[in-house]
Amino acid sequence: MFKPIVTDPIRLDELFTKVNVVSSLSCEIQNTNNTLLAQKVRDEARASLLEAKSAGLLDNEDLADTSTDSGRSFITYPNFLKAKDEACPKAKQYFTATIFAKLCHGERFSRVNILSFFNYVMKTVWLQQTRIGISLYDAHGDGYLREGDLESYISELIPSLCKTEESTRNPEVIVKPPETDASLVDGSSTSEVGESTSSKVESERPTKNSIHILQKEETEELEVTKLKKLEQYPLSASLNGVDDAFRTFYVCTAVRKFLFFLDPLRAGRVRICDILACGFLDNILELREASTTQARLEENWFSLESAKRIYASYLRLDTDQNGMLSRKELAGYNNESLTDAFLDRVFQECLTYEGEMDYKVYLDFVLAMENRSEPQSIAYIFRIVDLGGQGRLCVKTVEYYLNSLLESLGDGPDTPRTCDIINEIFDMIRPKHPDYITLDDLLRSGKGDTVLGILTDVQCFMLYENREALAAGIQADIQFFSPIVFAKLSKMDQFSRVKLSDFCAYVSKMTWLNRTRVEISKYDAIGKGYLVEHELEHYLQSQLPFLQQIKKIERWFIPYYICTISRRFFFFLDPIRVGRVRICDVMASGLLESFFALGFKKEKKSANNHFTLSSVKRAYDNFVKLDINKDGSLSRDELFRMPTGIGHLSKFFVDFFFATHPSRNGVILLYYLTCLQDYRTYMDLVLALENRESTQSIRYLFNAFDIAGHGKLKISMIEDIFNESDRESGLKEFRNFYSFVFDKFKLKDPEYITLNELLNS
C-alpha cells in the first residue's frame, strides 16, 4: 500500500539537486518579471512627470494671444507687475524681479524692451520643451544620454530635418527659435538682449513621430497620446538626400560631435543640460531654413554636405579599402602636412584595432584638427603629444617634435633653428614652471592651438611663420593672392588647384627674400642697388654667427673663407669685371640659399654646396700643395702643376694667364692679408676650370687668351696652342681642328674666332 521511503544517500542528493534547480529557475523568472515591472513603472512615472511639466508650459494659444500696445516698445517695473496680474497662470513665472533686472541691464531709464522680453519667454519655453523631448530618450532616467540614446535621438530627428508638404502650406510655421542670449535663460549673466527683427507670434506644430524609448520585450508601448508631443520645426531639404545606406554614417558623424565636446572625460555619456547649453541643437535646427546658403551648410557639421565631405575624405585615405586607416594612410590627411612624430603618437594613444583606426576614432581626430582653438581639442592633442603621459611638455619633448617638423621642411635659408622656435614657444605660453608646459598653461595663454599646430602640422607652422605677410600682404608690392601667383603654383595640377603647402612655401620664400633684401641693402653705401666686394664680404661675415656649420671655424681662416665664397658671387654675377654685383642678382642667383643652408646642424647635400667649410678648406689646401717652395706664392711652374680633372694646365695657358692677370713679381701670393687680391685671382681660375660649360667660365678663359683685348682670337694662335698640346700629350688630334671649327662654329672670318661665336655654339 505504501512505498518505502528512499534512504539511499545518492538518490537523495539527486533529488535535492533537482529541487534546487527548479527553485533557482523560479527565482530567475520572478526576478525577470520584477525587472520588467520596475522598468515599466519607471517609464510610466517618467512619462507622467514629463506630461505634467509639459502641461505647465505656455502653448501656442497662450503665445498667440500676446500683443503689445501700439507705439510702446518699453515697459517699466510697475507696469511689468500690472502685466503679471493680467497674464495667464502659466506665464506668471516669467514676471519676476530677477528677470526684469536682467533684461533692463544697461537701459538708462531701467526699462525693459517688450520684444526682448517676449523673445526671452519664447527662448525659455523652447528650451524647456526641448528638455522634455530629449528626456524621452534618457533610458536610465539620470539626466544623461549615452551614445545609443543620442543615436536614437538623431535618428528620430532626421525626418523632421526635411521640409514637408504641411510646412509648405502653413506659412505661419515658426522658422527659428527666438534669438535670445542664452546666458539670460540659465541665469549666468546679465547681458542686455537685443531687439528681435520680427514681433509676429509664430505658431508651432507637433511632430507625428514623437516617441519615447522603452524596453519592448513582452511589454506594450506606452500610448503616445499620454504625452504632450514635443513641437518640432519643419526644416529645409538639406537632409532629403540621406539614403538608408548613408544614414548610419550620418548619425555616427552627428553623435561624435556631442560626445567629443560634451564628454571630455570619455565616460560615454553627456548631460542633457549640456546638450541644451552648447548650441549644437541650434546648428541642427538651422538645417530647416530654406534660406541657408550652401557655404553655410558646408560649415555646419550636422549638414549632409559636411557629413559627406568627411566620409569622402575617409574613403580617399583608405587606399586598401578595408574600412580602416593605417598610419601610412592617415599620413595623407591634410595634404600630408602632419609630422611623422605626431602620426606615431596618434596611433600610440588613440584606440585602434590591430594598429588601424576606425571611422569613429577618425571623426574624433577630424574634430580636433578642425577645431584647434577649442579647449577639448587642445586637451585631445595635448594627450597625444605628451610623451611621458605626465601632463607636461618638457624642452626635450618640444625639441623632439620640432626636429620632426624641420625634417619635413627640409633645408632652406628661411628655416629657423630649433632653439629659436623653442624660445618663441615658451615666450608665447609663459608657463608657471620655466622647464615645462602643462595643459593649464596652454589653455590659460590662449595660444595653445598655435603651439600645438606648430609642433604637429607643417602647414600650421608655415602659416604662423608667414602670419604677418599673409595678414598684411607684405610691404614690398608682392601680391601673394594675385592671379599670377595662382597660375604659377597651379600649372602642374590637372585640376588647376594650388596645394596649401606649396602656397605657404612660396609665401615663406618670398618673405625671406624680401627680408634678406632689406638686410643686404643696409650694406649698400651708395644706395644704387649694387654691392662692391668689401660690402658683400662685410655682409657675409656678419651672418657667420648664425651658421651652425661654421661655428668651429678658426679665426685666422675667416678672411680666406669670406674671400673664397665672395669670389663665387662675383665670378658668376659680375662677368664683365666691373667690381660690383646687383643686389637683385644676388637674391635671384640661389647662392644665398646655399650659404644660409649652413645654418642647419646636419650637413645635408654638402657635395653640392660649395660654401661648406670643408669645401673652402679643400680649395685652400690645394693652393698650399701647389706652393712647393713654401714661400706663400705660386710661380709659373707651380701653377702649371694645378690639376684640372683631365690633366694639368698647358704652358701656353699659364703664360697667357700670367700676362693677362695681376700678380706680384710673376707670382700669385696667398698668405698675407694684404695680398688677398692675388688669392682672388687664383679662386677665379679654380671656378672657371670647375665650371667650364658656364657662360662666365667661357668668357673668363677667352679673356685669358685675348692679350690684346680685341674680343677675338687668331686661328693661328689656337693652332700653335694645339700643336704645343699635341707635343706635350703625344697625341695627333690637331689635323681635325679646322674642320671642327668651320663645321661647328660657322666663323664669319676664317682667321679669327670671337667670343660670341663660342657662346652661340
C-alpha positions in Angstrom: 0.0 0.0 0.0 2.8 2.5 0.9 6.1 2.7 -1.0 9.2 2.6 1.2 11.0 5.9 1.8 14.1 6.3 -0.2 17.0 6.4 2.1 19.8 5.9 -0.4 22.2 8.9 0.0 22.9 9.0 -3.7 19.2 9.2 -4.6 18.6 11.9 -2.0 21.4 14.1 -3.5 19.9 13.8 -7.0 16.5 14.7 -5.6 17.8 17.8 -3.7 19.8 18.9 -6.8 16.6 18.8 -8.9 14.7 20.8 -6.3 17.5 23.4 -6.2 17.4 23.8 -10.0 13.7 24.2 -10.1 13.9 26.7 -7.2 16.6 28.8 -8.9 14.7 28.9 -12.2 11.7 30.1 -10.4 13.7 32.9 -8.7 15.2 33.9 -12.0 11.7 34.1 -13.7 10.5 36.1 -10.7 13.5 38.5 -10.8 13.0 39.0 -14.6 9.4 39.8 -14.1 10.2 42.2 -11.3 12.9 43.9 -13.5 10.4 44.3 -16.4 7.8 45.6 -14.0 10.2 48.0 -12.4 11.2 49.3 -15.9 7.5 49.7 -16.8 6.9 51.6 -13.6 9.9 53.9 -14.1 8.9 54.6 -17.7 5.3 55.3 -16.7 6.4 57.6 -13.9 8.8 59.4 -16.1 6.1 59.8 -18.8 3.7 61.2 -16.2 6.3 63.6 -14.9 7.2 64.9 -18.4 3.5 65.2 -19.2 2.9 67.2 -16.1 5.8 69.5 -16.9 4.8 69.9 -20.5 1.3 70.8 -19.4 2.7 73.7 -17.3 4.4 75.3 -20.3 3.0 78.1 -22.4 1.3 76.7 -25.5 0.8 78.2 -28.9 -2.6 79.8 -28.0 -1.0 81.5 -24.9 1.8 82.9 -27.0 -0.5 83.9 -29.9 -2.8 85.9 -27.6 0.2 88.0 -26.5 0.0 91.5 -28.0 1.7 94.9 -27.4 0.3 98.3 -27.2 0.9 100.3 -30.4 3.6 102.9 -30.0 5.0 101.4 -26.8 8.2 99.3 -27.0 9.4 99.6 -23.4 7.8 98.8 -20.1 8.6 100.0 -16.6 8.7 97.8 -13.5 5.2 99.0 -12.1 3.6 98.2 -15.5 5.6 95.0 -15.5 3.8 94.0 -12.2 0.4 95.0 -13.6 1.1 92.8 -16.7 1.8 89.9 -14.3 -1.6 90.3 -12.7 -3.3 90.2 -16.1 -1.2 87.3 -17.5 -2.4 83.7 -17.5 -1.2 81.5 -14.7 1.4 79.7 -16.9 3.1 83.0 -17.7 3.3 84.4 -14.2 6.6 82.6 -13.6 8.3 84.9 -16.1 7.2 88.2 -14.4 9.8 88.2 -11.7 12.1 90.9 -10.4 15.2 88.8 -11.3 14.2 88.5 -14.9 13.3 92.2 -15.1 16.7 93.2 -13.7 18.5 91.0 -16.2 16.6 92.4 -19.2 16.8 96.1 -18.1 20.6 96.0 -17.5 22.2 98.9 -19.4 18.9 100.8 -20.1 19.3 104.2 -18.6 15.7 104.5 -17.5 15.6 101.0 -16.1 13.0 99.8 -18.6 12.7 96.5 -20.4 12.2 96.2 -24.1 9.0 94.4 -24.7 10.2 92.5 -27.7 13.3 91.4 -25.8 11.1 90.1 -23.0 8.9 88.2 -25.5 11.9 86.7 -27.1 13.2 85.7 -23.7 10.0 83.9 -22.9 9.9 82.2 -26.3 13.5 81.0 -25.9 12.9 79.7 -22.4 9.8 77.9 -23.5 11.6 76.3 -26.4 14.5 75.2 -24.2 12.0 73.6 -21.7 10.1 71.9 -24.5 13.4 70.6 -25.9 14.5 69.4 -22.5 11.3 67.4 -22.1 11.7 66.0 -25.6 15.3 64.9 -25.1 14.4 63.4 -21.7 12.2 60.8 -23.6 15.5 59.2 -24.8 17.0 59.1 -21.3 16.6 55.3 -20.8 18.2 55.4 -17.3 16.4 58.5 -16.1 19.6 60.0 -14.6 19.8 63.2 -16.8 22.4 61.7 -19.1 22.2 60.4 -22.7 24.5 57.5 -23.7 25.9 57.0 -27.1 23.0 54.7 -28.1 20.5 57.2 -26.7 22.0 60.0 -28.8 21.9 57.8 -31.9 18.2 57.1 -31.3 17.6 60.8 -30.8 19.4 61.9 -34.0 17.8 59.0 -36.0 14.3 60.1 -34.9 15.2 63.8 -35.6 16.3 63.2 -39.3 12.7 63.1 -40.7 12.0 66.4 -39.1 15.0 67.9 -40.8 13.3 67.8 -44.2 10.6 70.1 -45.4 7.1 68.6 -45.6 4.0 69.5 -47.6 2.2 70.7 -44.4 5.0 73.1 -43.6 4.9 74.4 -47.1 1.2 75.1 -46.9 1.4 76.7 -43.4 3.2 80.0 -43.8 3.0 80.7 -40.0 5.1 77.8 -39.0 8.0 79.0 -36.9 11.2 79.2 -38.8 13.7 79.5 -35.9 13.7 79.8 -32.1 13.9 83.4 -31.0 17.4 84.7 -30.8 17.9 85.4 -27.1 21.1 85.5 -25.1 21.4 82.0 -23.6 23.0 83.4 -20.6 19.8 85.2 -19.6 18.0 81.9 -19.7 20.3 80.0 -17.4 20.8 83.0 -15.2 24.6 83.2 -15.6 24.8 86.7 -16.9 23.0 90.0 -17.1 23.8 90.9 -20.7 21.4 93.1 -22.5 19.2 91.4 -25.0 18.9 92.9 -28.4 15.6 93.6 -30.2 14.1 91.0 -32.4 13.7 91.7 -36.1 10.1 90.5 -36.1 7.3 90.8 -33.5 5.0 88.3 -35.1 3.8 85.5 -32.9 4.6 82.3 -34.8 2.9 79.0 -34.2 4.3 75.6 -33.9 3.0 72.2 -34.8 3.7 68.8 -33.2 5.6 66.0 -34.9 3.8 62.7 -35.5 6.8 60.6 -34.6 7.5 62.0 -31.1 8.1 58.8 -29.1 10.0 57.7 -26.0 12.2 54.7 -25.7 11.0 51.7 -23.6 12.2 48.2 -23.1 9.9 46.3 -25.5 10.4 42.7 -24.5 6.9 41.3 -23.9 5.7 44.8 -23.0 3.3 47.1 -24.7 4.5 50.5 -25.8 3.0 53.4 -23.9 0.4 55.4 -25.7 1.9 58.4 -27.4 -1.2 60.4 -26.5 -0.2 60.2 -22.8 2.5 62.7 -23.5 2.2 66.1 -25.0 4.3 65.8 -28.1 7.4 67.9 -28.4 6.9 70.5 -31.0 9.3 70.2 -33.9 10.1 72.6 -36.6 10.0 71.9 -40.3 13.4 72.1 -41.8 14.9 72.6 -45.2 15.5 69.8 -47.7 19.2 69.7 -46.8 18.8 66.1 -45.5 16.4 64.9 -48.1 19.4 63.1 -49.8 20.1 60.9 -46.8 19.6 57.3 -48.0 19.4 54.3 -45.8 23.0 53.2 -46.7 24.5 56.5 -45.5 22.1 57.1 -42.6 24.2 55.2 -40.2 27.3 57.2 -41.1 25.4 60.5 -40.8 24.1 59.6 -37.3 27.6 58.5 -36.2 29.0 61.8 -37.5 26.5 63.9 -35.7 26.7 62.0 -32.4 30.5 62.1 -32.3 30.5 65.9 -32.0 28.2 65.8 -29.0 30.5 63.2 -27.3 33.7 64.9 -28.3 32.9 68.3 -26.9 30.5 67.4 -24.1 32.2 64.2 -22.7 35.8 65.3 -22.1 36.4 62.5 -19.6 35.3 59.9 -22.1 32.6 58.5 -19.7 30.4 57.5 -22.6 27.6 59.9 -21.7 26.6 63.6 -21.9 24.4 65.6 -19.6 21.1 66.8 -21.1 21.6 70.2 -19.7 24.9 70.4 -21.5 23.2 69.5 -24.8 20.8 72.4 -24.4 23.5 74.9 -23.4 26.1 74.0 -26.0 24.3 75.4 -29.0 24.6 72.3 -31.2 20.8 72.0 -31.4 20.7 75.4 -32.9 23.1 74.2 -35.6 20.8 71.2 -36.3 17.7 73.3 -36.4 19.5 75.7 -38.8 19.2 73.0 -41.5 15.4 73.5 -41.7 15.9 77.0 -43.1 15.4 77.2 -46.8 17.4 80.4 -46.9 20.6 78.8 -45.6 23.4 79.3 -48.1 25.5 76.5 -49.5 28.6 77.9 -47.9 26.8 78.0 -44.5 25.7 74.4 -44.9 29.3 73.2 -45.7 30.4 74.9 -42.5 27.7 73.2 -40.4 29.0 69.9 -39.0 25.4 68.5 -39.0 24.6 69.2 -42.6 24.5 66.4 -45.2 27.2 68.2 -47.2 29.6 68.3 -44.3 29.0 64.6 -43.4 29.6 63.5 -47.0 32.7 65.6 -47.1 34.2 63.9 -44.1 33.1 60.5 -45.1 34.6 61.0 -48.6 37.9 62.1 -47.1 37.9 58.9 -45.0 37.3 56.8 -48.2 40.1 58.7 -50.0 42.6 57.9 -47.3 41.5 54.3 -47.1 43.6 53.2 -50.1 43.4 49.5 -49.4 39.6 49.7 -48.9 39.5 47.6 -45.8 37.3 50.1 -43.9 40.2 51.1 -41.5 43.0 53.6 -41.7 46.6 52.6 -41.1 49.4 55.1 -40.1 50.6 55.3 -43.7 47.1 56.1 -44.9 46.4 58.7 -42.3 49.7 60.4 -43.3 47.8 61.7 -46.4 45.5 63.8 -44.2 45.5 67.5 -45.0 47.9 67.1 -48.0 50.4 65.1 -45.9 51.1 68.1 -43.6 51.3 66.1 -40.4 54.7 65.3 -39.0 56.0 61.8 -38.6 56.4 62.2 -34.8 52.8 63.2 -34.4 51.5 60.4 -36.5 53.4 57.9 -34.5 51.9 59.3 -31.3 48.3 59.3 -32.7 48.4 55.5 -33.2 50.1 55.0 -29.8 47.5 57.0 -27.9 44.2 56.6 -29.8 42.1 53.5 -29.8 43.0 51.3 -32.7 42.2 47.8 -33.9 45.3 45.8 -34.9 47.1 49.1 -35.4 44.4 50.7 -37.6 41.8 53.4 -36.9 38.1 53.1 -37.4 35.6 55.8 -38.5 34.6 56.9 -35.0 38.2 57.5 -34.0 38.8 59.3 -37.3 35.8 61.6 -36.5 37.3 62.5 -33.1 40.6 63.2 -34.9 38.9 65.4 -37.5 37.0 67.3 -34.9 40.2 68.0 -33.0 42.0 69.1 -36.2 39.2 71.3 -37.5 38.5 73.0 -34.1 42.1 73.5 -32.8 41.2 76.5 -30.7 38.6 74.7 -28.6 39.7 73.5 -25.1 38.5 70.0 -25.9 40.7 69.9 -29.0 43.7 71.3 -27.2 43.2 68.6 -24.5 42.9 65.9 -27.1 46.1 66.9 -29.0 47.9 67.5 -25.8 47.2 64.0 -24.6 48.7 62.7 -27.9 51.9 64.8 -27.8 52.5 64.2 -24.1 55.3 61.6 -24.5 55.7 60.7 -20.8 52.0 60.8 -20.0 52.8 63.1 -17.1 50.7 66.1 -18.2 53.7 68.2 -19.2 55.8 69.1 -22.3 59.4 69.5 -21.4 62.0 71.1 -23.6 63.2 67.7 -24.8 59.7 66.8 -25.9 59.2 70.0 -27.7 62.6 69.6 -29.4 61.6 66.1 -30.5 58.5 67.3 -32.3 60.4 70.3 -33.8 63.1 68.1 -35.2 60.5 66.0 -37.0 58.9 69.2 -38.3 62.2 70.6 -39.6 62.9 67.2 -41.3 59.6 67.6 -43.2 60.5 71.2 -44.2 64.0 70.2 -45.4 67.0 72.5 -45.6 66.3 76.1 -46.6 67.6 79.6 -45.9 64.4 80.6 -44.3 64.1 77.6 -41.9 64.6 78.8 -38.3 66.7 77.0 -35.8 65.2 74.6 -33.3 66.4 76.6 -30.3 64.8 79.8 -31.6 61.4 78.1 -32.1 61.6 76.6 -28.5 62.3 80.1 -27.1 59.4 81.6 -29.0 57.0 78.9 -27.8 57.9 79.3 -24.2 57.6 83.1 -24.6 54.2 82.7 -26.0 52.9 80.4 -23.3 54.7 81.8 -20.3 54.3 78.6 -18.3 54.3 78.7 -14.5 57.3 76.4 -14.5 60.1 77.5 -16.8 61.2 73.9 -17.7 57.9 72.5 -19.0 54.4 73.4 -20.3 51.2 72.0 -18.9 47.7 71.8 -20.3 46.6 74.5 -18.0 49.4 76.7 -19.3 48.2 76.2 -22.9 44.6 77.0 -22.0 45.5 80.0 -19.9 47.8 81.5 -22.5 45.2 81.5 -25.3 47.9 80.3 -27.7 47.5 76.6 -27.1 46.2 75.9 -30.6 49.1 77.8 -32.2 51.7 76.0 -30.2 50.3 72.5 -30.8 49.8 73.3 -34.5 53.5 74.3 -34.8 54.5 71.0 -33.2 52.3 68.7 -35.2 51.5 70.3 -38.6 53.8 71.7 -41.3 51.1 73.9 -42.7 50.3 75.4 -39.3 53.9 76.2 -38.8 54.2 77.8 -42.3 51.1 79.9 -41.7 52.5 81.0 -38.3 55.8 81.9 -39.8 54.2 84.0 -42.5 51.3 85.4 -40.5 52.4 89.0 -41.0 52.9 88.5 -44.7 49.5 86.8 -45.1 47.7 89.3 -43.0 49.2 92.5 -44.5 50.2 91.2 -47.9 53.9 92.3 -47.2 55.1 95.8 -47.7 57.1 95.4 -50.9 54.5 95.2 -53.6 54.3 91.4 -53.5 50.8 90.3 -54.1 50.5 86.8 -52.8 46.8 86.4 -53.7 47.2 87.6 -57.3 46.0 85.5 -60.4 49.7 85.4 -61.5 50.8 83.6 -58.3 47.8 81.2 -58.5 48.6 80.4 -62.1 52.3 79.9 -61.3 51.5 77.5 -58.5 48.7 75.6 -60.2 50.2 75.0 -63.6 51.3 71.4 -62.7 47.9 70.4 -61.2 45.5 68.8 -63.7 42.5 70.4 -61.9 44.2 73.9 -61.7 44.4 73.7 -57.9 47.0 75.0 -55.5 48.2 73.0 -52.6 48.2 75.0 -49.4 51.7 73.7 -48.5 53.0 74.9 -51.9 51.4 78.3 -51.3 52.8 78.6 -47.8 56.3 77.6 -49.1 56.0 80.3 -51.8 55.0 82.9 -49.3 57.8 81.8 -47.0 60.3 82.0 -49.8 59.2 85.5 -51.0 59.0 86.8 -47.4 62.5 85.6 -46.7 63.8 87.1 -50.0 62.2 90.4 -49.1 63.5 90.4 -45.6 67.0 89.5 -46.8 67.0 92.1 -49.5 66.2 94.8 -46.9 69.1 93.5 -44.7 71.6 93.4 -47.6 70.6 96.9 -48.7 71.9 98.2 -45.4 75.4 97.5 -46.7 74.9 99.4 -49.9 76.8 102.6 -49.1 75.8 104.4 -52.3 72.2 103.3 -52.3 72.2 102.4 -56.1 71.3 98.7 -55.6 74.9 97.4 -56.0 77.4 95.9 -53.7 81.1 96.2 -54.2 83.4 93.4 -53.0 84.2 94.6 -49.5 80.5 95.4 -48.8 79.4 91.9 -49.8 82.2 90.5 -47.7 81.1 92.5 -44.7 77.5 91.2 -45.1 78.6 87.6 -45.4 80.9 87.9 -42.3 78.0 89.4 -40.3 76.0 86.2 -40.9 78.6 83.7 -39.8 77.5 83.7 -36.1 74.1 82.3 -37.3 75.6 79.4 -39.3 75.8 76.2 -37.2 78.3 74.5 -39.5 80.7 77.4 -39.4 80.9 77.9 -35.7 84.1 75.8 -35.5 86.0 77.9 -38.0 89.4 79.2 -36.8 89.7 82.9 -36.5 92.8 83.2 -38.7 90.9 81.4 -41.5 87.8 83.7 -41.6 89.3 86.2 -44.1 90.1 83.3 -46.5 86.7 81.7 -46.1 84.9 85.0 -46.7 87.2 85.7 -49.7 86.5 82.3 -51.2 82.7 82.4 -51.0 82.7 86.1 -52.1 84.6 85.2 -55.3 81.8 82.8 -56.3 79.3 85.6 -56.2 81.5 88.0 -58.2 82.6 85.3 -60.7 79.1 84.4 -61.7 77.3 87.8 -61.1 80.0 90.2 -62.4 81.1 88.7 -65.7 82.4 91.9 -67.2 84.5 92.5 -64.1 83.3 96.0 -63.1 83.8 95.2 -59.4 80.2 95.2 -58.2 77.1 93.0 -58.2 73.5 93.9 -58.3 71.5 93.1 -55.1 68.6 91.7 -57.2 71.1 89.3 -58.9 72.4 88.2 -55.6 68.8 87.4 -54.5 67.9 85.6 -57.7 71.1 83.6 -58.1 70.3 81.0 -55.5 73.8 81.4 -54.0 72.4 82.9 -50.8 70.2 79.8 -50.2 73.3 77.6 -50.3 75.1 79.9 -48.0 72.3 80.0 -45.4 71.8 76.3 -45.6 74.9 76.1 -43.4 72.6 77.2 -40.6 71.5 73.6 -40.0 73.3 71.4 -37.6 73.2 68.4 -40.0 75.1 68.9 -43.2 72.9 67.7 -46.0 73.7 67.6 -49.7 77.2 69.0 -48.8 78.6 67.7 -52.0 76.6 70.3 -54.0 77.2 73.1 -51.5 80.5 74.9 -52.2 80.0 77.2 -49.2 80.7 74.5 -46.6 83.8 74.8 -44.5 85.2 71.5 -45.9 84.8 72.7 -49.5 86.5 76.0 -48.8 89.3 74.3 -46.9 89.8 71.9 -49.8 90.4 74.8 -52.2 92.8 76.4 -49.6 94.7 73.1 -49.2 95.1 72.7 -52.9 96.8 76.1 -53.1 99.1 75.2 -50.3 100.0 71.9 -52.0 100.9 73.8 -55.2 103.3 76.0 -53.3 106.2 73.6 -53.3 108.7 76.3 -52.2 106.5 77.2 -49.2 107.1 80.8 -49.9 103.4 81.7 -49.9 103.3 82.3 -53.7 102.7 80.4 -56.9 105.1 80.7 -59.7 104.5 79.6 -63.4 106.0 76.2 -62.7 103.9 75.7 -59.6 100.7 76.8 -61.3 101.5 74.5 -64.2 101.0 71.6 -61.8 97.5 72.6 -61.0 95.1 69.6 -61.5 92.3 70.2 -64.0 90.4 67.0 -63.8 91.7 65.7 -67.1 95.4 66.5 -66.7 97.3 69.8 -65.9 97.4 73.2 -67.4 99.3 73.8 -70.6 102.4 76.1 -70.5 100.8 78.3 -73.2 97.8 78.9 -71.0 99.9 79.6 -67.9 102.0 82.1 -69.9 98.8 83.8 -71.2 97.3 83.7 -67.7 100.2 85.5 -66.0 100.2 88.0 -68.9 96.6 89.0 -68.5 96.1 88.7 -64.7 97.6 90.8 -61.9 100.4 89.2 -59.9 103.4 90.4 -57.8 106.8 89.8 -59.5 105.4 87.0 -61.6 103.9 85.0 -58.7 100.4 84.7 -57.1 100.6 85.3 -53.3 98.3 83.9 -50.7 99.5 84.1 -47.1 99.4 87.8 -46.4 96.2 89.6 -45.8 97.4 92.5 -47.9 97.8 90.0 -50.8 94.2 88.6 -50.7 93.7 90.1 -54.2 96.2 87.5 -55.6 94.2 84.7 -53.9 91.1 86.0 -55.5 92.8 85.6 -58.9 93.6 82.0 -58.1 90.0 81.4 -57.0 88.6 82.8 -60.2 90.8 80.4 -62.1 89.6 77.5 -60.0 85.9 78.5 -60.6 86.5 78.8 -64.3 88.0 75.3 -64.6 85.4 73.7 -62.4 82.5 75.2 -64.4 83.8 75.1 -68.0 80.3 74.9 -69.5 79.0 78.1 -67.9 79.0 81.3 -69.9 81.1 83.1 -67.2 83.8 80.4 -67.4 84.0 80.6 -71.2 84.2 84.4 -71.1 86.9 84.2 -68.4 89.1 81.7 -70.2 88.6 83.5 -73.5 89.9 86.7 -71.9 92.9 84.9 -70.6 94.0 84.2 -74.3 92.9 87.6 -75.6 96.0 89.5 -74.6 95.3 92.4 -77.0 91.7 92.7 -75.7 90.2 92.8 -79.2 87.5 90.3 -78.4 88.7 87.7 -80.9 91.4 85.1 -81.1 93.6 84.3 -84.1 93.2 80.8 -85.5 96.9 80.7 -86.0 97.4 81.2 -82.3 95.0 78.5 -81.5 96.9 76.3 -83.9 100.1 76.9 -82.0 98.4 76.1 -78.7 97.0 72.8 -80.1 100.4 71.9 -81.6 102.0 72.5 -78.2 99.3 70.4 -76.6 99.9 67.6 -79.0 103.6 67.7 -78.3 103.0 67.6 -74.5 100.4 64.9 -74.7 101.9 62.9 -77.5 98.5 62.9 -79.4 97.9 63.9 -83.0 94.5 65.4 -83.0 95.2 68.9 -84.4 94.6 67.7 -88.1 90.9 67.6 -87.4 90.7 71.0 -85.8 90.0 73.2 -88.8 87.1 71.1 -90.0 85.7 71.1 -86.4 85.9 74.9 -86.2 84.3 75.6 -89.6 81.5 73.0 -89.1 80.6 73.8 -85.5 81.3 77.5 -85.1 80.5 78.8 -88.6 83.1 81.5 -88.4 82.4 84.7 -90.2 86.1 85.4 -90.5 88.2 82.2 -91.2 91.2 83.8 -89.5 89.5 84.7 -86.2 87.0 83.3 -83.7 85.1 85.7 -81.5 83.6 85.3 -78.0 80.0 85.4 -79.3 80.7 82.6 -81.8 82.0 80.5 -78.9 78.9 81.3 -76.8 76.4 80.8 -79.6 77.9 77.4 -80.5 
